[in-house]
Amino acid sequence: MAKVKDEANRKLFAMQVIQAVAQTATAALNAYSSAAAIPVVGYIIAPIAAAMAVAAGAMQVAAIKKQQQASQAQGYGEGGFTRKGRSDEVAGVVYAGEWVASQKLVA
């Protein structure tokens, strides 16, 4: 199950990055075109507007990457806590080589 989840997360990450890059390119072209249409100063402002669009896109890709890293940190094979509940309530599966601590020990 963890393997399937990891593969799905990798594919989702790749699709999100591709979409962000495409949107960034479109935004940069639109910003350049709009600014270039301004008389006299358009040729100065156009590259700046395009660069700002590219910077915004780079920030979007960085945010996507952080989300991916956070998702991987919470993966099944990486450990972590189960949800709150009664001490006799089933909350997960234990795999070979792992150990489980009681609520009392964790507290």
Secondary structure in CASP SS format (residue, H / E / C, confidence):
PFRMAT SS
TARGET T0000
AUTHOR 0000-0000-0000
METHOD secondary structure of the structure
MODEL  1
M C 1.00
A H 1.00
K H 1.00
V H 1.00
K H 1.00
D H 1.00
E H 1.00
A H 1.00
N H 1.00
R H 1.00
K H 1.00
L H 1.00
F H 1.00
A H 1.00
M H 1.00
Q H 1.00
V H 1.00
I H 1.00
Q H 1.00
A H 1.00
V H 1.00
A H 1.00
Q H 1.00
T H 1.00
A H 1.00
T H 1.00
A H 1.00
A H 1.00
L H 1.00
N H 1.00
A H 1.00
Y H 1.00
S H 1.00
S H 1.00
A H 1.00
A H 1.00
A C 1.00
I C 1.00
P C 1.00
V C 1.00
V C 1.00
G H 1.00
Y H 1.00
I H 1.00
I H 1.00
A H 1.00
P H 1.00
I H 1.00
A H 1.00
A H 1.00
A H 1.00
M H 1.00
A H 1.00
V H 1.00
A H 1.00
A H 1.00
G H 1.00
A H 1.00
M H 1.00
Q H 1.00
V H 1.00
A H 1.00
A H 1.00
I H 1.00
K H 1.00
K H 1.00
Q H 1.00
Q H 1.00
Q H 1.00
A H 1.00
S H 1.00
Q H 1.00
A H 1.00
Q C 1.00
G C 1.00
Y H 1.00
G H 1.00
E H 1.00
G C 1.00
G C 1.00
F C 1.00
T C 1.00
R C 1.00
K C 1.00
G C 1.00
R C 1.00
S C 1.00
D C 1.00
E C 1.00
V C 1.00
A C 1.00
G C 1.00
V C 1.00
V C 1.00
Y C 1.00
A C 1.00
G C 1.00
E C 1.00
W C 1.00
V C 1.00
A C 1.00
S C 1.00
Q H 1.00
K H 1.00
L H 1.00
V H 1.00
A C 1.00
END
